[in-house]
């Protein structure tokens, strides 16, 4: 079924919004649990999308990548985390960073259940719900895999810093100042898609096998 640009935006809007904002809120919840109250004090531990939307990263860029048919790419306003305030900064950094991709995995599974329901839903809502659920599964898988890429400041980069010995961790963390530029270059050269596609396919196969 070929969708118009407007139909694509309508179908993808809700899954994208929830995938990105819940991801950020999860970091805030985890940081508070492990002792950092920065996000809590700034009112950023919230499932209200308005608190997390970045006009370009959450709306314009994802819409462009969806319309152009490339790998979904976007971001929300990062939830502030002061890793020095965590009870065990280097160790707890792993759990705070992993909370975001973990939330995307949970949402992908939830959308998978919505997809199963949509198959037997009344005809009037079945097709849009089916398309939205399929989008929700794939969007969350893509964001989970993308954020697990071991490149600071992505979550996978912070997980790597947490796991590496101190000397290597300090050296590796210096990549953070160049991380976003590297990511953009990988995206527009098509290398990012080639790196992520096998992992996205594997994650989708697992969810499809277990829940669909």
C-alpha positions as CSV (number, residue, x, y, z in Angstrom):
1,X,0.0,0.0,0.0
2,X,1.6,3.2,-1.2
3,X,1.1,6.1,1.2
4,X,1.2,9.8,0.4
5,X,3.6,12.1,2.3
6,X,0.8,13.4,4.5
7,X,-0.4,9.9,5.3
8,X,3.1,8.9,6.2
9,X,3.5,11.8,8.6
10,X,0.1,11.1,10.2
11,X,1.0,7.4,10.7
12,X,4.5,8.0,12.0
13,X,3.9,11.1,14.1
14,X,2.6,9.4,17.3
15,X,5.2,6.5,17.3
16,X,8.1,8.9,16.6
17,X,6.9,11.3,19.3
18,X,6.6,8.6,22.0
19,X,9.7,6.7,21.0
20,X,11.9,9.8,21.3
21,X,10.3,11.4,24.4
22,X,9.9,8.2,26.4
23,X,13.5,7.4,25.7
24,X,14.6,10.7,27.2
25,X,12.3,10.4,30.2
26,X,13.7,7.0,30.9
27,X,17.2,8.5,31.3
28,X,15.8,10.9,33.8
29,X,14.0,8.3,35.8
30,X,17.2,6.1,35.9
31,X,19.4,9.1,36.9
32,X,17.1,9.9,39.8
33,X,17.0,6.3,40.9
34,X,20.8,6.3,41.0
35,X,21.1,9.6,42.9
36,X,21.2,12.4,40.4
37,X,18.3,14.8,40.9
38,X,19.3,17.2,38.1
39,X,16.5,16.2,35.6
40,X,14.0,16.0,38.5
41,X,14.8,19.5,39.7
42,X,14.4,20.9,36.2
43,X,11.1,19.2,35.7
44,X,12.3,17.0,32.9
45,X,11.2,13.6,34.3
46,X,7.9,13.7,32.5
47,X,6.1,11.7,29.8
48,X,4.7,15.1,28.6
49,X,6.2,15.2,25.0
50,X,6.2,19.0,25.1
51,X,8.9,19.0,27.7
52,X,11.2,17.0,25.4
53,X,10.5,18.2,21.9
54,X,13.3,19.7,19.9
55,X,11.6,21.4,16.9
56,X,14.3,20.3,14.4
57,X,15.4,17.0,16.0
58,X,12.0,15.7,17.0
59,X,9.8,17.0,14.2
60,X,11.5,18.3,11.1
61,X,14.4,15.8,10.7
62,X,12.4,12.6,11.4
63,X,9.8,13.8,9.0
64,X,12.4,14.4,6.3
65,X,14.1,11.0,6.8
66,X,10.7,9.2,6.7
67,X,9.7,11.1,3.5
68,X,13.0,10.4,1.8
69,X,12.9,6.8,2.8
70,X,16.2,6.7,4.6
71,X,17.0,5.4,8.1
72,X,14.9,7.2,10.8
73,X,17.1,9.8,12.5
74,X,16.2,12.3,15.1
75,X,16.5,13.4,18.7
76,X,14.7,15.1,21.6
77,X,16.1,17.7,24.0
78,X,18.5,15.6,26.1
79,X,17.5,15.1,29.7
80,X,20.2,16.7,31.8
81,X,22.3,14.1,33.7
82,X,25.2,15.0,36.0
83,X,27.1,11.7,36.2
84,X,29.3,13.0,39.0
85,X,26.2,13.1,41.2
86,X,25.4,9.4,40.7
87,X,26.2,7.3,43.7
88,X,28.7,5.2,41.7
89,X,29.4,7.5,38.7
90,X,31.2,5.1,36.4
91,X,29.2,2.0,37.3
92,X,25.8,3.7,37.4
93,X,26.4,5.5,34.0
94,X,25.8,2.2,32.3
95,X,22.3,1.8,33.7
96,X,21.4,5.5,33.1
97,X,22.6,5.2,29.5
98,X,20.9,1.8,29.0
99,X,17.5,3.0,30.2
100,X,16.9,4.8,26.9
101,X,17.4,1.9,24.5
102,X,15.6,-0.4,27.1
103,X,12.5,1.9,26.9
104,X,12.6,1.6,23.1
105,X,12.7,-2.2,23.3
106,X,9.7,-2.2,25.7
107,X,7.8,0.2,23.4
108,X,8.6,-2.0,20.3
109,X,7.1,-5.0,22.2
110,X,4.0,-2.9,23.2
111,X,3.5,-1.9,19.5
112,X,3.8,-5.5,18.5
113,X,0.9,-6.4,20.8
114,X,-1.1,-3.4,19.2
115,X,-0.2,-4.9,15.8
116,X,-1.7,-8.3,16.9
117,X,-4.9,-6.5,18.1
118,X,-5.1,-4.5,14.9
119,X,-5.5,-7.6,12.8
120,X,-8.8,-8.4,14.5
121,X,-10.0,-4.8,15.0
122,X,-13.1,-3.4,13.3
123,X,-12.4,-2.6,9.6
124,X,-12.7,1.2,10.1
125,X,-9.7,1.3,12.4
126,X,-7.8,-1.8,11.4
127,X,-5.7,-0.4,8.5
128,X,-4.5,2.9,10.2
129,X,-3.9,1.1,13.5
130,X,-2.0,-1.7,11.6
131,X,0.2,0.8,9.8
132,X,0.8,2.8,13.0
133,X,1.7,-0.3,15.0
134,X,4.1,-1.5,12.2
135,X,5.7,1.9,12.3
136,X,5.9,1.9,16.1
137,X,7.7,-1.5,16.1
138,X,10.3,-0.5,13.5
139,X,10.9,3.1,14.8
140,X,11.7,1.8,18.3
141,X,13.9,-0.9,17.0
142,X,15.8,1.6,14.9
143,X,16.2,4.0,17.8
144,X,17.3,1.3,20.1
145,X,20.0,0.0,17.7
146,X,21.1,3.5,16.7
147,X,21.5,4.6,20.4
148,X,23.5,1.4,21.2
149,X,26.1,2.3,18.7
150,X,29.4,2.6,20.7
151,X,30.0,6.3,19.9
152,X,29.8,9.0,22.5
153,X,27.5,10.9,23.1
154,X,25.1,8.1,22.1
155,X,24.0,5.7,24.9
156,X,26.2,2.9,23.5
157,X,29.2,5.2,23.9
158,X,28.4,5.9,27.5
159,X,27.9,2.2,28.1
160,X,31.4,1.6,26.6
161,X,32.9,4.3,28.8
162,X,31.3,2.7,31.8
163,X,32.7,-0.8,30.9
164,X,36.2,0.2,29.8
165,X,39.2,0.5,32.3
166,X,39.6,4.0,33.6
167,X,42.5,5.0,31.3
168,X,40.8,3.7,28.2
169,X,37.5,5.2,29.3
170,X,39.0,8.7,29.6
171,X,40.6,8.4,26.2
172,X,37.4,7.1,24.6
173,X,35.2,9.7,26.2
174,X,37.2,12.4,24.3
175,X,35.4,11.3,21.2
176,X,32.3,12.9,22.5
177,X,33.2,16.3,21.1
178,X,33.3,14.9,17.6
179,X,30.6,12.2,18.0
180,X,27.7,14.2,16.5
181,X,29.8,15.2,13.4
182,X,30.9,11.6,12.9
183,X,27.3,10.5,13.2
184,X,26.1,13.0,10.6
185,X,28.9,12.0,8.2
186,X,28.0,8.3,8.6
187,X,24.4,9.1,8.0
188,X,24.8,11.1,4.8
189,X,27.4,8.7,3.3
190,X,25.1,5.8,3.8
191,X,27.6,4.0,6.0
192,X,25.4,4.3,9.1
193,X,22.6,2.3,7.4
194,X,25.1,-0.4,6.3
195,X,26.3,-0.7,9.9
196,X,22.9,-0.7,11.6
197,X,20.8,-2.7,9.0
198,X,22.0,-6.2,10.1
199,X,21.3,-5.4,13.8
200,X,17.9,-3.9,13.0
201,X,17.0,-6.9,11.0
202,X,18.1,-9.3,13.7
203,X,16.1,-7.4,16.4
204,X,13.0,-7.3,14.2
205,X,13.3,-11.0,13.6
206,X,13.4,-11.7,17.3
207,X,10.4,-9.5,18.1
208,X,8.5,-11.0,15.1
209,X,9.2,-14.5,16.3
210,X,8.4,-14.0,19.9
211,X,5.5,-11.5,19.8
212,X,3.9,-11.5,16.3
